[in-house]
Amino acid sequence: MMTMPEIERCLRQLRLSGVRDTLQTRVLQAQGANQPFLETFSLILQDEGKRVFYRTGYARGWPRRRVTPGPSSVIGTAWLT
């Protein structure tokens, strides 16, 4: 079994900083409520999913917006005509 510092180091290497940030809180919550492992793990994954969702900008909607190029976005094509 891994110790908490080993788990945190592994999460850092896997670039799961969101999991690392909420791990202690979720462990204490699970111990206090006698939650099953899968329920606790599910909450940890949800935390990471939300963090990635907000960090990448999907919450702001920018990847869904499509910008169609207009005439001013095409630069240096005068030689084509």
mmCIF file of the N, C-alpha and C atoms, coordinates in Angstrom:
data_MODEL
# 
_entry.id   MODEL 
# 
loop_
_atom_site.group_PDB 
_atom_site.id 
_atom_site.type_symbol 
_atom_site.label_atom_id 
_atom_site.label_alt_id 
_atom_site.label_comp_id 
_atom_site.label_asym_id 
_atom_site.label_entity_id 
_atom_site.label_seq_id 
_atom_site.pdbx_PDB_ins_code 
_atom_site.Cartn_x 
_atom_site.Cartn_y 
_atom_site.Cartn_z 
_atom_site.occupancy 
_atom_site.B_iso_or_equiv 
_atom_site.pdbx_formal_charge 
_atom_site.auth_seq_id 
_atom_site.auth_comp_id 
_atom_site.auth_asym_id 
_atom_site.auth_atom_id 
_atom_site.pdbx_PDB_model_num 
ATOM 1   N N  . MET A 1 1  ? 0.844   -1.183 0.000   1.00 0.00 ? 1  MET A N  1 
ATOM 2   C CA . MET A 1 1  ? 0.000   0.000  0.000   1.00 0.00 ? 1  MET A CA 1 
ATOM 3   C C  . MET A 1 1  ? 0.891   1.249  0.000   1.00 0.00 ? 1  MET A C  1 
ATOM 4   N N  . MET A 1 2  ? 0.470   2.263  -0.746  1.00 0.00 ? 2  MET A N  1 
ATOM 5   C CA . MET A 1 2  ? 1.242   3.502  -0.850  1.00 0.00 ? 2  MET A CA 1 
ATOM 6   C C  . MET A 1 2  ? 0.925   4.427  0.323   1.00 0.00 ? 2  MET A C  1 
ATOM 7   N N  . THR A 1 3  ? 1.921   5.193  0.721   1.00 0.00 ? 3  THR A N  1 
ATOM 8   C CA . THR A 1 3  ? 1.694   6.213  1.745   1.00 0.00 ? 3  THR A CA 1 
ATOM 9   C C  . THR A 1 3  ? 1.114   7.456  1.075   1.00 0.00 ? 3  THR A C  1 
ATOM 10  N N  . MET A 1 4  ? 0.593   8.372  1.875   1.00 0.00 ? 4  MET A N  1 
ATOM 11  C CA . MET A 1 4  ? 0.005   9.595  1.314   1.00 0.00 ? 4  MET A CA 1 
ATOM 12  C C  . MET A 1 4  ? 1.029   10.408 0.514   1.00 0.00 ? 4  MET A C  1 
ATOM 13  N N  . PRO A 1 5  ? 2.258   10.589 1.007   1.00 0.00 ? 5  PRO A N  1 
ATOM 14  C CA . PRO A 1 5  ? 3.247   11.314 0.182   1.00 0.00 ? 5  PRO A CA 1 
ATOM 15  C C  . PRO A 1 5  ? 3.531   10.616 -1.151  1.00 0.00 ? 5  PRO A C  1 
ATOM 16  N N  . GLU A 1 6  ? 3.556   9.280  -1.153  1.00 0.00 ? 6  GLU A N  1 
ATOM 17  C CA . GLU A 1 6  ? 3.773   8.548  -2.403  1.00 0.00 ? 6  GLU A CA 1 
ATOM 18  C C  . GLU A 1 6  ? 2.592   8.741  -3.362  1.00 0.00 ? 6  GLU A C  1 
ATOM 19  N N  . ILE A 1 7  ? 1.396   8.722  -2.820  1.00 0.00 ? 7  ILE A N  1 
ATOM 20  C CA . ILE A 1 7  ? 0.203   8.949  -3.651  1.00 0.00 ? 7  ILE A CA 1 
ATOM 21  C C  . ILE A 1 7  ? 0.238   10.354 -4.243  1.00 0.00 ? 7  ILE A C  1 
ATOM 22  N N  . GLU A 1 8  ? 0.568   11.338 -3.418  1.00 0.00 ? 8  GLU A N  1 
ATOM 23  C CA . GLU A 1 8  ? 0.633   12.723 -3.899  1.00 0.00 ? 8  GLU A CA 1 
ATOM 24  C C  . GLU A 1 8  ? 1.710   12.885 -4.962  1.00 0.00 ? 8  GLU A C  1 
ATOM 25  N N  . ARG A 1 9  ? 2.842   12.246 -4.788  1.00 0.00 ? 9  ARG A N  1 
ATOM 26  C CA . ARG A 1 9  ? 3.920   12.304 -5.786  1.00 0.00 ? 9  ARG A CA 1 
ATOM 27  C C  . ARG A 1 9  ? 3.455   11.669 -7.098  1.00 0.00 ? 9  ARG A C  1 
ATOM 28  N N  . CYS A 1 10 ? 2.784   10.553 -6.987  1.00 0.00 ? 10 CYS A N  1 
ATOM 29  C CA . CYS A 1 10 ? 2.271   9.870  -8.176  1.00 0.00 ? 10 CYS A CA 1 
ATOM 30  C C  . CYS A 1 10 ? 1.237   10.734 -8.898  1.00 0.00 ? 10 CYS A C  1 
ATOM 31  N N  . LEU A 1 11 ? 0.348   11.363 -8.146  1.00 0.00 ? 11 LEU A N  1 
ATOM 32  C CA . LEU A 1 11 ? -0.657  12.244 -8.755  1.00 0.00 ? 11 LEU A CA 1 
ATOM 33  C C  . LEU A 1 11 ? 0.007   13.431 -9.447  1.00 0.00 ? 11 LEU A C  1 
ATOM 34  N N  . ARG A 1 12 ? 1.073   13.958 -8.867  1.00 0.00 ? 12 ARG A N  1 
ATOM 35  C CA . ARG A 1 12 ? 1.802   15.059 -9.481  1.00 0.00 ? 12 ARG A CA 1 
ATOM 36  C C  . ARG A 1 12 ? 2.426   14.601 -10.795 1.00 0.00 ? 12 ARG A C  1 
ATOM 37  N N  . GLN A 1 13 ? 3.011   13.409 -10.803 1.00 0.00 ? 13 GLN A N  1 
ATOM 38  C CA . GLN A 1 13 ? 3.627   12.883 -12.016 1.00 0.00 ? 13 GLN A CA 1 
ATOM 39  C C  . GLN A 1 13 ? 2.594   12.624 -13.101 1.00 0.00 ? 13 GLN A C  1 
ATOM 40  N N  . LEU A 1 14 ? 1.388   12.225 -12.703 1.00 0.00 ? 14 LEU A N  1 
ATOM 41  C CA . LEU A 1 14 ? 0.318   11.975 -13.661 1.00 0.00 ? 14 LEU A CA 1 
ATOM 42  C C  . LEU A 1 14 ? -0.422  13.258 -14.054 1.00 0.00 ? 14 LEU A C  1 
ATOM 43  N N  . ARG A 1 15 ? 0.015   14.364 -13.476 1.00 0.00 ? 15 ARG A N  1 
ATOM 44  C CA . ARG A 1 15 ? -0.583  15.677 -13.724 1.00 0.00 ? 15 ARG A CA 1 
ATOM 45  C C  . ARG A 1 15 ? -2.060  15.710 -13.333 1.00 0.00 ? 15 ARG A C  1 
ATOM 46  N N  . LEU A 1 16 ? -2.340  15.134 -12.175 1.00 0.00 ? 16 LEU A N  1 
ATOM 47  C CA . LEU A 1 16 ? -3.687  15.139 -11.615 1.00 0.00 ? 16 LEU A CA 1 
ATOM 48  C C  . LEU A 1 16 ? -3.705  16.028 -10.367 1.00 0.00 ? 16 LEU A C  1 
ATOM 49  N N  . SER A 1 17 ? -3.333  17.279 -10.567 1.00 0.00 ? 17 SER A N  1 
ATOM 50  C CA . SER A 1 17 ? -3.226  18.195 -9.440  1.00 0.00 ? 17 SER A CA 1 
ATOM 51  C C  . SER A 1 17 ? -4.568  18.442 -8.765  1.00 0.00 ? 17 SER A C  1 
ATOM 52  N N  . GLY A 1 18 ? -5.645  18.389 -9.522  1.00 0.00 ? 18 GLY A N  1 
ATOM 53  C CA . GLY A 1 18 ? -6.960  18.577 -8.928  1.00 0.00 ? 18 GLY A CA 1 
ATOM 54  C C  . GLY A 1 18 ? -7.299  17.464 -7.958  1.00 0.00 ? 18 GLY A C  1 
ATOM 55  N N  . VAL A 1 19 ? -6.957  16.244 -8.301  1.00 0.00 ? 19 VAL A N  1 
ATOM 56  C CA . VAL A 1 19 ? -7.175  15.109 -7.405  1.00 0.00 ? 19 VAL A CA 1 
ATOM 57  C C  . VAL A 1 19 ? -6.317  15.289 -6.166  1.00 0.00 ? 19 VAL A C  1 
ATOM 58  N N  . ARG A 1 20 ? -5.070  15.682 -6.382  1.00 0.00 ? 20 ARG A N  1 
ATOM 59  C CA . ARG A 1 20 ? -4.159  15.892 -5.261  1.00 0.00 ? 20 ARG A CA 1 
ATOM 60  C C  . ARG A 1 20 ? -4.682  16.963 -4.320  1.00 0.00 ? 20 ARG A C  1 
ATOM 61  N N  . ASP A 1 21 ? -5.270  18.024 -4.895  1.00 0.00 ? 21 ASP A N  1 
ATOM 62  C CA . ASP A 1 21 ? -5.774  19.130 -4.078  1.00 0.00 ? 21 ASP A CA 1 
ATOM 63  C C  . ASP A 1 21 ? -6.968  18.741 -3.218  1.00 0.00 ? 21 ASP A C  1 
ATOM 64  N N  . THR A 1 22 ? -7.811  17.849 -3.707  1.00 0.00 ? 22 THR A N  1 
ATOM 65  C CA . THR A 1 22 ? -9.030  17.502 -2.964  1.00 0.00 ? 22 THR A CA 1 
ATOM 66  C C  . THR A 1 22 ? -8.934  16.152 -2.242  1.00 0.00 ? 22 THR A C  1 
ATOM 67  N N  . LEU A 1 23 ? -7.822  15.470 -2.383  1.00 0.00 ? 23 LEU A N  1 
ATOM 68  C CA . LEU A 1 23 ? -7.704  14.126 -1.832  1.00 0.00 ? 23 LEU A CA 1 
ATOM 69  C C  . LEU A 1 23 ? -7.894  14.093 -0.316  1.00 0.00 ? 23 LEU A C  1 
ATOM 70  N N  . GLN A 1 24 ? -7.181  14.930 0.392   1.00 0.00 ? 24 GLN A N  1 
ATOM 71  C CA . GLN A 1 24 ? -7.290  14.932 1.860   1.00 0.00 ? 24 GLN A CA 1 
ATOM 72  C C  . GLN A 1 24 ? -8.720  15.179 2.315   1.00 0.00 ? 24 GLN A C  1 
ATOM 73  N N  . THR A 1 25 ? -9.374  16.147 1.701   1.00 0.00 ? 25 THR A N  1 
ATOM 74  C CA . THR A 1 25 ? -10.756 16.469 2.061   1.00 0.00 ? 25 THR A CA 1 
ATOM 75  C C  . THR A 1 25 ? -11.663 15.276 1.819   1.00 0.00 ? 25 THR A C  1 
ATOM 76  N N  . ARG A 1 26 ? -11.519 14.649 0.659   1.00 0.00 ? 26 ARG A N  1 
ATOM 77  C CA . ARG A 1 26 ? -12.374 13.501 0.329   1.00 0.00 ? 26 ARG A CA 1 
ATOM 78  C C  . ARG A 1 26 ? -12.088 12.299 1.230   1.00 0.00 ? 26 ARG A C  1 
ATOM 79  N N  . VAL A 1 27 ? -10.823 12.086 1.600   1.00 0.00 ? 27 VAL A N  1 
ATOM 80  C CA . VAL A 1 27 ? -10.484 10.981 2.495   1.00 0.00 ? 27 VAL A CA 1 
ATOM 81  C C  . VAL A 1 27 ? -11.132 11.204 3.859   1.00 0.00 ? 27 VAL A C  1 
ATOM 82  N N  . LEU A 1 28 ? -11.029 12.413 4.383   1.00 0.00 ? 28 LEU A N  1 
ATOM 83  C CA . LEU A 1 28 ? -11.641 12.716 5.682   1.00 0.00 ? 28 LEU A CA 1 
ATOM 84  C C  . LEU A 1 28 ? -13.158 12.590 5.616   1.00 0.00 ? 28 LEU A C  1 
ATOM 85  N N  . GLN A 1 29 ? -13.737 13.059 4.530   1.00 0.00 ? 29 GLN A N  1 
ATOM 86  C CA . GLN A 1 29 ? -15.179 12.952 4.348   1.00 0.00 ? 29 GLN A CA 1 
ATOM 87  C C  . GLN A 1 29 ? -15.599 11.474 4.301   1.00 0.00 ? 29 GLN A C  1 
ATOM 88  N N  . ALA A 1 30 ? -14.857 10.662 3.590   1.00 0.00 ? 30 ALA A N  1 
ATOM 89  C CA . ALA A 1 30 ? -15.181 9.242  3.470   1.00 0.00 ? 30 ALA A CA 1 
ATOM 90  C C  . ALA A 1 30 ? -15.061 8.524  4.816   1.00 0.00 ? 30 ALA A C  1 
ATOM 91  N N  . GLN A 1 31 ? -14.015 8.864  5.560   1.00 0.00 ? 31 GLN A N  1 
ATOM 92  C CA . GLN A 1 31 ? -13.835 8.237  6.865   1.00 0.00 ? 31 GLN A CA 1 
ATOM 93  C C  . GLN A 1 31 ? -14.953 8.632  7.827   1.00 0.00 ? 31 GLN A C  1 
ATOM 94  N N  . GLY A 1 32 ? -15.338 9.910  7.785   1.00 0.00 ? 32 GLY A N  1 
ATOM 95  C CA . GLY A 1 32 ? -16.384 10.393 8.690   1.00 0.00 ? 32 GLY A CA 1 
ATOM 96  C C  . GLY A 1 32 ? -17.753 9.822  8.387   1.00 0.00 ? 32 GLY A C  1 
ATOM 97  N N  . ALA A 1 33 ? -18.027 9.568  7.119   1.00 0.00 ? 33 ALA A N  1 
ATOM 98  C CA . ALA A 1 33 ? -19.344 9.085  6.706   1.00 0.00 ? 33 ALA A CA 1 
ATOM 99  C C  . ALA A 1 33 ? -19.357 7.592  6.414   1.00 0.00 ? 33 ALA A C  1 
ATOM 100 N N  . ASN A 1 34 ? -18.235 6.910  6.613   1.00 0.00 ? 34 ASN A N  1 
ATOM 101 C CA . ASN A 1 34 ? -18.122 5.485  6.289   1.00 0.00 ? 34 ASN A CA 1 
ATOM 102 C C  . ASN A 1 34 ? -18.569 5.195  4.855   1.00 0.00 ? 34 ASN A C  1 
ATOM 103 N N  . GLN A 1 35 ? -18.117 6.031  3.934   1.00 0.00 ? 35 GLN A N  1 
ATOM 104 C CA . GLN A 1 35 ? -18.480 5.852  2.528   1.00 0.00 ? 35 GLN A CA 1 
ATOM 105 C C  . GLN A 1 35 ? -17.718 4.683  1.919   1.00 0.00 ? 35 GLN A C  1 
ATOM 106 N N  . PRO A 1 36 ? -18.363 3.960  1.022   1.00 0.00 ? 36 PRO A N  1 
ATOM 107 C CA . PRO A 1 36 ? -17.648 2.905  0.298   1.00 0.00 ? 36 PRO A CA 1 
ATOM 108 C C  . PRO A 1 36 ? -16.592 3.518  -0.635  1.00 0.00 ? 36 PRO A C  1 
ATOM 109 N N  . PHE A 1 37 ? -15.594 2.727  -0.956  1.00 0.00 ? 37 PHE A N  1 
ATOM 110 C CA . PHE A 1 37 ? -14.498 3.204  -1.787  1.00 0.00 ? 37 PHE A CA 1 
ATOM 111 C C  . PHE A 1 37 ? -14.980 3.770  -3.119  1.00 0.00 ? 37 PHE A C  1 
ATOM 112 N N  . LEU A 1 38 ? -15.852 3.052  -3.821  1.00 0.00 ? 38 LEU A N  1 
ATOM 113 C CA . LEU A 1 38 ? -16.283 3.497  -5.151  1.00 0.00 ? 38 LEU A CA 1 
ATOM 114 C C  . LEU A 1 38 ? -17.021 4.829  -5.095  1.00 0.00 ? 38 LEU A C  1 
ATOM 115 N N  . GLU A 1 39 ? -17.779 5.060  -4.055  1.00 0.00 ? 39 GLU A N  1 
ATOM 116 C CA . GLU A 1 39 ? -18.466 6.344  -3.921  1.00 0.00 ? 39 GLU A CA 1 
ATOM 117 C C  . GLU A 1 39 ? -17.457 7.470  -3.725  1.00 0.00 ? 39 GLU A C  1 
ATOM 118 N N  . THR A 1 40 ? -16.474 7.234  -2.880  1.00 0.00 ? 40 THR A N  1 
ATOM 119 C CA . THR A 1 40 ? -15.433 8.235  -2.649  1.00 0.00 ? 40 THR A CA 1 
ATOM 120 C C  . THR A 1 40 ? -14.627 8.476  -3.917  1.00 0.00 ? 40 THR A C  1 
ATOM 121 N N  . PHE A 1 41 ? -14.247 7.413  -4.598  1.00 0.00 ? 41 PHE A N  1 
ATOM 122 C CA . PHE A 1 41 ? -13.483 7.536  -5.834  1.00 0.00 ? 41 PHE A CA 1 
ATOM 123 C C  . PHE A 1 41 ? -14.287 8.288  -6.891  1.00 0.00 ? 41 PHE A C  1 
ATOM 124 N N  . SER A 1 42 ? -15.572 8.023  -6.955  1.00 0.00 ? 42 SER A N  1 
ATOM 125 C CA . SER A 1 42 ? -16.453 8.718  -7.886  1.00 0.00 ? 42 SER A CA 1 
ATOM 126 C C  . SER A 1 42 ? -16.460 10.221 -7.615  1.00 0.00 ? 42 SER A C  1 
ATOM 127 N N  . LEU A 1 43 ? -16.517 10.608 -6.357  1.00 0.00 ? 43 LEU A N  1 
ATOM 128 C CA . LEU A 1 43 ? -16.503 12.032 -6.001  1.00 0.00 ? 43 LEU A CA 1 
ATOM 129 C C  . LEU A 1 43 ? -15.167 12.680 -6.373  1.00 0.00 ? 43 LEU A C  1 
ATOM 130 N N  . ILE A 1 44 ? -14.080 11.953 -6.174  1.00 0.00 ? 44 ILE A N  1 
ATOM 131 C CA . ILE A 1 44 ? -12.757 12.475 -6.536  1.00 0.00 ? 44 ILE A CA 1 
ATOM 132 C C  . ILE A 1 44 ? -12.676 12.696 -8.051  1.00 0.00 ? 44 ILE A C  1 
ATOM 133 N N  . LEU A 1 45 ? -13.177 11.754 -8.827  1.00 0.00 ? 45 LEU A N  1 
ATOM 134 C CA . LEU A 1 45 ? -13.178 11.901 -10.290 1.00 0.00 ? 45 LEU A CA 1 
ATOM 135 C C  . LEU A 1 45 ? -14.074 13.058 -10.731 1.00 0.00 ? 45 LEU A C  1 
ATOM 136 N N  . GLN A 1 46 ? -15.202 13.246 -10.059 1.00 0.00 ? 46 GLN A N  1 
ATOM 137 C CA . GLN A 1 46 ? -16.072 14.370 -10.387 1.00 0.00 ? 46 GLN A CA 1 
ATOM 138 C C  . GLN A 1 46 ? -15.368 15.695 -10.110 1.00 0.00 ? 46 GLN A C  1 
ATOM 139 N N  . ASP A 1 47 ? -14.638 15.769 -8.999  1.00 0.00 ? 47 ASP A N  1 
ATOM 140 C CA . ASP A 1 47 ? -13.869 16.980 -8.685  1.00 0.00 ? 47 ASP A CA 1 
ATOM 141 C C  . ASP A 1 47 ? -12.879 17.289 -9.804  1.00 0.00 ? 47 ASP A C  1 
ATOM 142 N N  . GLU A 1 48 ? -12.164 16.271 -10.257 1.00 0.00 ? 48 GLU A N  1 
ATOM 143 C CA . GLU A 1 48 ? -11.165 16.463 -11.316 1.00 0.00 ? 48 GLU A CA 1 
ATOM 144 C C  . GLU A 1 48 ? -11.841 16.852 -12.630 1.00 0.00 ? 48 GLU A C  1 
ATOM 145 N N  . GLY A 1 49 ? -12.969 16.231 -12.931 1.00 0.00 ? 49 GLY A N  1 
ATOM 146 C CA . GLY A 1 49 ? -13.708 16.571 -14.151 1.00 0.00 ? 49 GLY A CA 1 
ATOM 147 C C  . GLY A 1 49 ? -14.146 18.019 -14.159 1.00 0.00 ? 49 GLY A C  1 
ATOM 148 N N  . LYS A 1 50 ? -14.644 18.503 -13.034 1.00 0.00 ? 50 LYS A N  1 
ATOM 149 C CA . LYS A 1 50 ? -15.066 19.906 -12.941 1.00 0.00 ? 50 LYS A CA 1 
ATOM 150 C C  . LYS A 1 50 ? -13.872 20.835 -13.093 1.00 0.00 ? 50 LYS A C  1 
ATOM 151 N N  . ARG A 1 51 ? -12.755 20.471 -12.469 1.00 0.00 ? 51 ARG A N  1 
ATOM 152 C CA . ARG A 1 51 ? -11.562 21.319 -12.559 1.00 0.00 ? 51 ARG A CA 1 
ATOM 153 C C  . ARG A 1 51 ? -11.094 21.432 -14.003 1.00 0.00 ? 51 ARG A C  1 
ATOM 154 N N  . VAL A 1 52 ? -11.055 20.322 -14.717 1.00 0.00 ? 52 VAL A N  1 
ATOM 155 C CA . VAL A 1 52 ? -10.628 20.333 -16.116 1.00 0.00 ? 52 VAL A CA 1 
ATOM 156 C C  . VAL A 1 52 ? -11.625 21.104 -16.965 1.00 0.00 ? 52 VAL A C  1 
ATOM 157 N N  . PHE A 1 53 ? -12.904 20.915 -16.704 1.00 0.00 ? 53 PHE A N  1 
ATOM 158 C CA . PHE A 1 53 ? -13.957 21.603 -17.443 1.00 0.00 ? 53 PHE A CA 1 
ATOM 159 C C  . PHE A 1 53 ? -13.797 23.120 -17.337 1.00 0.00 ? 53 PHE A C  1 
ATOM 160 N N  . TYR A 1 54 ? -13.580 23.608 -16.135 1.00 0.00 ? 54 TYR A N  1 
ATOM 161 C CA . TYR A 1 54 ? -13.437 25.055 -15.953 1.00 0.00 ? 54 TYR A CA 1 
ATOM 162 C C  . TYR A 1 54 ? -12.075 25.565 -16.402 1.00 0.00 ? 54 TYR A C  1 
ATOM 163 N N  . ARG A 1 55 ? -11.034 24.757 -16.233 1.00 0.00 ? 55 ARG A N  1 
ATOM 164 C CA . ARG A 1 55 ? -9.689  25.194 -16.630 1.00 0.00 ? 55 ARG A CA 1 
ATOM 165 C C  . ARG A 1 55 ? -9.551  25.320 -18.138 1.00 0.00 ? 55 ARG A C  1 
ATOM 166 N N  . THR A 1 56 ? -10.189 24.451 -18.892 1.00 0.00 ? 56 THR A N  1 
ATOM 167 C CA . THR A 1 56 ? -10.020 24.449 -20.338 1.00 0.00 ? 56 THR A CA 1 
ATOM 168 C C  . THR A 1 56 ? -10.909 25.459 -21.051 1.00 0.00 ? 56 THR A C  1 
ATOM 169 N N  . GLY A 1 57 ? -11.828 26.072 -20.339 1.00 0.00 ? 57 GLY A N  1 
ATOM 170 C CA . GLY A 1 57 ? -12.680 27.068 -20.968 1.00 0.00 ? 57 GLY A CA 1 
ATOM 171 C C  . GLY A 1 57 ? -13.995 26.531 -21.484 1.00 0.00 ? 57 GLY A C  1 
ATOM 172 N N  . TYR A 1 58 ? -14.225 25.245 -21.350 1.00 0.00 ? 58 TYR A N  1 
ATOM 173 C CA . TYR A 1 58 ? -15.490 24.696 -21.830 1.00 0.00 ? 58 TYR A CA 1 
ATOM 174 C C  . TYR A 1 58 ? -16.672 25.304 -21.093 1.00 0.00 ? 58 TYR A C  1 
ATOM 175 N N  . ALA A 1 59 ? -16.481 25.676 -19.848 1.00 0.00 ? 59 ALA A N  1 
ATOM 176 C CA . ALA A 1 59 ? -17.566 26.290 -19.084 1.00 0.00 ? 59 ALA A CA 1 
ATOM 177 C C  . ALA A 1 59 ? -17.931 27.648 -19.667 1.00 0.00 ? 59 ALA A C  1 
ATOM 178 N N  . ARG A 1 60 ? -16.973 28.323 -20.273 1.00 0.00 ? 60 ARG A N  1 
ATOM 179 C CA . ARG A 1 60 ? -17.238 29.629 -20.890 1.00 0.00 ? 60 ARG A CA 1 
ATOM 180 C C  . ARG A 1 60 ? -17.795 29.480 -22.294 1.00 0.00 ? 60 ARG A C  1 
ATOM 181 N N  . GLY A 1 61 ? -17.711 28.285 -22.848 1.00 0.00 ? 61 GLY A N  1 
ATOM 182 C CA . GLY A 1 61 ? -18.290 28.013 -24.153 1.00 0.00 ? 61 GLY A CA 1 
ATOM 183 C C  . GLY A 1 61 ? -17.409 28.349 -25.338 1.00 0.00 ? 61 GLY A C  1 
ATOM 184 N N  . TRP A 1 62 ? -16.167 28.758 -25.119 1.00 0.00 ? 62 TRP A N  1 
ATOM 185 C CA . TRP A 1 62 ? -15.363 29.195 -26.274 1.00 0.00 ? 62 TRP A CA 1 
ATOM 186 C C  . TRP A 1 62 ? -15.040 28.101 -27.274 1.00 0.00 ? 62 TRP A C  1 
ATOM 187 N N  . PRO A 1 63 ? -14.859 26.835 -26.892 1.00 0.00 ? 63 PRO A N  1 
ATOM 188 C CA . PRO A 1 63 ? -14.556 25.864 -27.956 1.00 0.00 ? 63 PRO A CA 1 
ATOM 189 C C  . PRO A 1 63 ? -15.740 25.591 -28.881 1.00 0.00 ? 63 PRO A C  1 
ATOM 190 N N  . ARG A 1 64 ? -16.959 25.871 -28.425 1.00 0.00 ? 64 ARG A N  1 
ATOM 191 C CA . ARG A 1 64 ? -18.128 25.582 -29.242 1.00 0.00 ? 64 ARG A CA 1 
ATOM 192 C C  . ARG A 1 64 ? -18.406 26.682 -30.259 1.00 0.00 ? 64 ARG A C  1 
ATOM 193 N N  . ARG A 1 65 ? -17.920 27.884 -29.991 1.00 0.00 ? 65 ARG A N  1 
ATOM 194 C CA . ARG A 1 65 ? -18.151 28.984 -30.924 1.00 0.00 ? 65 ARG A CA 1 
ATOM 195 C C  . ARG A 1 65 ? -17.286 28.814 -32.156 1.00 0.00 ? 65 ARG A C  1 
ATOM 196 N N  . ARG A 1 66 ? -17.894 28.971 -33.280 1.00 0.00 ? 66 ARG A N  1 
ATOM 197 C CA . ARG A 1 66 ? -17.149 28.875 -34.532 1.00 0.00 ? 66 ARG A CA 1 
ATOM 198 C C  . ARG A 1 66 ? -17.064 30.272 -35.139 1.00 0.00 ? 66 ARG A C  1 
ATOM 199 N N  . VAL A 1 67 ? -15.905 30.645 -35.544 1.00 0.00 ? 67 VAL A N  1 
ATOM 200 C CA . VAL A 1 67 ? -15.706 31.934 -36.184 1.00 0.00 ? 67 VAL A CA 1 
ATOM 201 C C  . VAL A 1 67 ? -15.425 31.664 -37.651 1.00 0.00 ? 67 VAL A C  1 
ATOM 202 N N  . THR A 1 68 ? -16.303 32.180 -38.487 1.00 0.00 ? 68 THR A N  1 
ATOM 203 C CA . THR A 1 68 ? -16.071 32.002 -39.915 1.00 0.00 ? 68 THR A CA 1 
ATOM 204 C C  . THR A 1 68 ? -15.194 33.138 -40.400 1.00 0.00 ? 68 THR A C  1 
ATOM 205 N N  . PRO A 1 69 ? -14.153 32.822 -41.136 1.00 0.00 ? 69 PRO A N  1 
ATOM 206 C CA . PRO A 1 69 ? -13.243 33.871 -41.590 1.00 0.00 ? 69 PRO A CA 1 
ATOM 207 C C  . PRO A 1 69 ? -13.926 34.802 -42.588 1.00 0.00 ? 69 PRO A C  1 
ATOM 208 N N  . GLY A 1 70 ? -13.770 36.076 -42.338 1.00 0.00 ? 70 GLY A N  1 
ATOM 209 C CA . GLY A 1 70 ? -14.302 37.088 -43.245 1.00 0.00 ? 70 GLY A CA 1 
ATOM 210 C C  . GLY A 1 70 ? -13.205 37.606 -44.144 1.00 0.00 ? 70 GLY A C  1 
ATOM 211 N N  . PRO A 1 71 ? -13.535 38.552 -44.995 1.00 0.00 ? 71 PRO A N  1 
ATOM 212 C CA . PRO A 1 71 ? -12.523 39.096 -45.919 1.00 0.00 ? 71 PRO A CA 1 
ATOM 213 C C  . PRO A 1 71 ? -11.338 39.717 -45.207 1.00 0.00 ? 71 PRO A C  1 
ATOM 214 N N  . SER A 1 72 ? -11.558 40.319 -44.036 1.00 0.00 ? 72 SER A N  1 
ATOM 215 C CA . SER A 1 72 ? -10.457 40.978 -43.350 1.00 0.00 ? 72 SER A CA 1 
ATOM 216 C C  . SER A 1 72 ? -9.499  39.965 -42.721 1.00 0.00 ? 72 SER A C  1 
ATOM 217 N N  . SER A 1 73 ? -9.933  38.709 -42.589 1.00 0.00 ? 73 SER A N  1 
ATOM 218 C CA . SER A 1 73 ? -9.049  37.720 -41.966 1.00 0.00 ? 73 SER A CA 1 
ATOM 219 C C  . SER A 1 73 ? -8.105  37.078 -42.980 1.00 0.00 ? 73 SER A C  1 
ATOM 220 N N  . VAL A 1 74 ? -8.341  37.307 -44.248 1.00 0.00 ? 74 VAL A N  1 
ATOM 221 C CA . VAL A 1 74 ? -7.477  36.755 -45.274 1.00 0.00 ? 74 VAL A CA 1 
ATOM 222 C C  . VAL A 1 74 ? -6.507  37.853 -45.690 1.00 0.00 ? 74 VAL A C  1 
ATOM 223 N N  . ILE A 1 75 ? -5.282  37.718 -45.285 1.00 0.00 ? 75 ILE A N  1 
ATOM 224 C CA . ILE A 1 75 ? -4.293  38.763 -45.515 1.00 0.00 ? 75 ILE A CA 1 
ATOM 225 C C  . ILE A 1 75 ? -3.308  38.298 -46.576 1.00 0.00 ? 75 ILE A C  1 
ATOM 226 N N  . GLY A 1 76 ? -2.978  39.181 -47.449 1.00 0.00 ? 76 GLY A N  1 
ATOM 227 C CA . GLY A 1 76 ? -1.942  38.899 -48.427 1.00 0.00 ? 76 GLY A CA 1 
ATOM 228 C C  . GLY A 1 76 ? -2.381  38.027 -49.576 1.00 0.00 ? 76 GLY A C  1 
ATOM 229 N N  . THR A 1 77 ? -3.661  38.082 -49.945 1.00 0.00 ? 77 THR A N  1 
ATOM 230 C CA . THR A 1 77 ? -4.127  37.266 -51.065 1.00 0.00 ? 77 THR A CA 1 
ATOM 231 C C  . THR A 1 77 ? -4.424  38.096 -52.306 1.00 0.00 ? 77 THR A C  1 
ATOM 232 N N  . ALA A 1 78 ? -4.026  39.370 -52.302 1.00 0.00 ? 78 ALA A N  1 
ATOM 233 C CA . ALA A 1 78 ? -4.304  40.238 -53.449 1.00 0.00 ? 78 ALA A CA 1 
ATOM 234 C C  . ALA A 1 78 ? -3.637  39.703 -54.723 1.00 0.00 ? 78 ALA A C  1 
ATOM 235 N N  . TRP A 1 79 ? -2.542  39.040 -54.574 1.00 0.00 ? 79 TRP A N  1 
ATOM 236 C CA . TRP A 1 79 ? -1.833  38.512 -55.738 1.00 0.00 ? 79 TRP A CA 1 
ATOM 237 C C  . TRP A 1 79 ? -2.586  37.368 -56.419 1.00 0.00 ? 79 TRP A C  1 
ATOM 238 N N  . LEU A 1 80 ? -3.579  36.797 -55.725 1.00 0.00 ? 80 LEU A N  1 
ATOM 239 C CA . LEU A 1 80 ? -4.340  35.704 -56.322 1.00 0.00 ? 80 LEU A CA 1 
ATOM 240 C C  . LEU A 1 80 ? -5.321  36.183 -57.367 1.00 0.00 ? 80 LEU A C  1 
ATOM 241 N N  . THR A 1 81 ? -5.765  37.448 -57.308 1.00 0.00 ? 81 THR A N  1 
ATOM 242 C CA . THR A 1 81 ? -6.784  37.934 -58.243 1.00 0.00 ? 81 THR A CA 1 
ATOM 243 C C  . THR A 1 81 ? -6.195  38.505 -59.500 1.00 0.00 ? 81 THR A C  1 
# 
